[in-house]
Amino acid sequence: MNSNAIRPAPCGCLERGRTMEKGSVAICFVHHAISGLQARGLDPEPVLRSAGIAPALLAVPQARVSTASYSDLWMAVAAALDDEFFGQDSRSMKCGSFAMLCHAVAGSRTFAQALERVARYFGLLLDDLGVRLDRHEDRAALVLTAPSAAQGRLPGVFAQETMLIMLQGLMSWLLHRRVPILLASFAYPEPPYGAEYRIMYSRQTAFGQPATALVFDAGLLDQPVRQDERSLKSFLRDAPHNVVVKYSDRSSVAARVRRQLRNQRPEQWPTFEALALSLNLSASSLRRRLMDEGASYQELKDQLRRDLAIDALSRTGKPVADIAAELGFAEPGAFHRAFRRWTGSRPGAYRGTAGES
């Protein structure tokens, strides 16, 4: 699936493309992803190994896997179950369903029309979980519904998480940019990994709400859809990775900082003052704007170092000392301490565990 031509993925399900943005996914979502296999009495180990995820990582509570590995896992589970929804609904979302959904909405005139089609299509695909588009004055929302609640079939937390990931990925693709989510609300208590939601969905989250929903600016509904059948091929070639990471929130200061860091070697990362100057901001303005977005320069550097370290330890044979140096650590001991803080494991132990795949 890395060639320029479009080739069907196994069983015709979601495809994966060539260029992958580095990032990481918490191990709890790997546990969720294989739960459908376990519920059907299937051994998840071969599927995990095919995605380059060592089964031993499941026992490391703070472990993370690369977004590329998680995307591979999504494809592998879909192929094993013939279900692109991880077996989370009473009805299987058969392989190829997501591609057909994209074909159905690509020719929409407006964002509103596309979202209405998305909602109708999911109504055909799934039994336990649905979507509706609401609009109230200056805000709109994609709200999750439970059509089968009367029969006692309530959608689980992971089903709702997965649906929101799909919806947000589709929204961003339709407008060719990441759609800012003003509020992500959830009809259940905050899970132990709730901090991940502020990265996955929105900096503004609310739990224990009447419904699970993504709230956004209603002014976007009249925007024209910027995709067609030709651009659809490129989108499907990179799915599900681009659905997992969505489009970069290019308007945020944090995203601008991440882009600048990704384009430089860690030892060349600027001081905070130099960074502010390069962004045409004063240091105090940059600090305030990052705080408003729930971020700090140190956190952004740590997150990128963490994801680069996980990728290097999992996918290369570079010595740990070399990885530490490439990530800008003055000595390996500092890298060991930082990595243990990030993942709960030492770099060598993590590599040994990940290497068991």
Disulfide bonds with the S-S distance in Angstrom:
none
